Amino acid sequence: MTDTIIDLIRHGEPVGGRRYRGHTIDDPLTEKGWSQMWDAVGEYQTWQQIITSPLERCQAFAVTVGEKYQINVNIEDRFKEVGFGTWEGLSHDDIKIGKSQEYQSFLKDPVNYRPQGAEALDRFMLRVSAAYNETLARFHGKHCLIVTHAGVIRAVVASIVYAAPIGLYRIKISNGGITRIRHSETGGILEFLNGKMTER
């Protein structure tokens, strides 16, 4: 049986600095953001399929890589970031200082203490899982690149290692970092987190 290899890359730094964007704030990448992603990918070009979040900070890079190496690119709406409700557009400092109690509750229990209007974490994980499992079935035996967001990568990693949703935000996902999961007949194995193709 041929393994299915999934590389997930988080988008690079977007314009506007560190803030909660969710899926309603769609800032483009900065020059640094583009550099972070190209630095991680290097000259690697043997992916057989690229799948991307529809958001600009992911899709622009996915399309550019696809055009450069003639790799087909599919847009998957379910790989967009988790919705943060009223936090979307606010900086991390806005939340830490202006909503400190709400922020501390969220960090301790992100399942039950969501920002107002935010997407439920279990619903988010279900949509990501459904999209990921369909990707595995559709591109069985292939090597794919998924261009997406920190939340999506956390959700995939958590499902692979059977981690509880309450610990989701204890997984650090770096801008431009690549995470690899290898699927064989015995299931998925997390091979590396926040790596670069130039190191492989």
N, C-alpha and C positions, 0 to 999 in steps of 0.2 A: 504493500500500500504506500502510495506517495503522500508525504506529509503536506499539509496546507500551512503555509507560513504567512502570518499577518504582522506587518510592521505598522505601528500607529505613530504618527508624528503630531506633536502639538504645534499649533501655529506659533510664529515668532511674536516679538513684542509689537502690539498695535499702537497706533497714534492715540495719545491721551493718557498714557501711563497706566499704572495699576488701578483698575476699577472693575466693578462688577458689570459685565456686559450682557451676560445671559444670551438670549437670542433676539433681543429687540435693539440693542446697541451694536452696530456693525462697523466698527472703525477699521480702516485699511492698515496694513503693516507699515511700520517705519522702515527706514533703510536698515537699521539694526535688526529689525524683525526678519527682513529678507535674508540678511547675512547669517543670522542664527540658523535659519532653515537650510540654506545652501551649505553652510559649514557642516551641518549634521548629515546631509545627503551626500555631499562630495560629488564624485563622478559616478556614483552607483546608478545603474540603469537597467537592471535585470528584473524589475518588477513586471509582472504580466498584466496587472490591472491596478488602476488607481481609483479609489472611492473617496469622495470628499463631502464634508459638511457644505450646505448651501451658502454659508456665511462668507463674506468677502475675505476675511482674514485667513481663511483656509482655502477657499476655492481659487483665488488668484494664483497661489503657489501651485496647487494641484494641476491647474490647466497649463501653467508654464512648464512644469516638469513633463507633463503628458505630451505637449507639443515638441519639446526639445528632444525627447527620446521616442516619439511615436508610440506612446502607451495610451490605451483607451482610458478615458476618465468618466466615471459615473457620479452623479450627484445624489446623495442620500439624505433626505430631509431629516430623518430620525437620528442622524449623527450630529445635529446641531447641539449647542450647549444647553445645559439645564436652565430653566427660567428662574430668575431671581426676584421676580415681582417688583416691589417698591425699591429694592436695592439697586436695580439696574440703572446704570449711569453714574452711580455714586462711587467715590474712591474708597479704597480700603481704610484710609484715615477718617473719612466721613463716617463710616460705620463704626470703627473702633472707638472714636471719640464721641460722636454725636448720638450713637445708638449702642453705647457700651454694654448695657445689660442684655439687650437683644442679641448683640454679637456674642457675648459670653455663653448665653443659653444655646445659641446656634452651634458654637464650637463643641460644646459638651454633648449636645444631642441634636444633630442636624436632621434627624428623621422627624422628630416631634416639634421642633422649634424652627419652622421655616419663616423666611421673610414674608410679610403680608403679600398675598397674591402670587407667591412662588409656586412653581411646579412641585407637586408632591414627589419626594425622593423615590418612593417605590414605583410610582408611575414612570418616572424618568428612567429608572433602571430597567423596567420592563420594555420600554420603547427601544433603548439602546441594545438590550439583549436580543430583541426580535430582529433588529436590523443586522446585528452581528451574526446571529445564527443563519439568517438568510444569505449573508455574504459568504459564510463558510460553505453552505450547500451549493450556492451558485458557482463559486470559484474553487470548488474542491480540487485539491492537488496542485493549486497554483500558489504563486508568491505575490501577495497583494500589499499595497500601501494605502492606509486610511489616513487622510489628512483631517484632523479634527481638534477637539478642545480638551482641556484638562479634565473636566467633569466626565466626559465620555470615556476617556482613557481610564480614569479611576473606576468607573462603573464596569468596564470590561475586565480590568485587572482583578477587581473584587470578586467578580463572578468566577473567574478562572481559579482563584486561590480560596474560594468559599469564605470570603471575609464578609462580616456583617455590614449592612449599610451605615450603621452608626459610626464606623471607622473610616468612611470614605475620604474625609478631608484630612486624614492622617497619612495619605499617600501623596508625596510630593511629585508633581509633574512639571518639568522645566520647559520654558519656551524653547521650541526647536528640538526638544528631546525626543528620541525614538525609543519605543518600547516594542519588543518582539515577543510574539506568542506562536509557538509551534504546535500544531494539532496533528496527532497521529491516531491510530485506532484505539489507543488507551486514554485519549482526551488531550486537553490543552496544557502546555507547560510554559510558564513565564520564563523566557530565556535571558532577557535583560530589560532594564528600565532606565530611561533618560540617557540612552547611549547615542552613538554616532555611527553611521555606516562606514566612515573613514577608519574606525577602530576595528572593523570586522574583517 
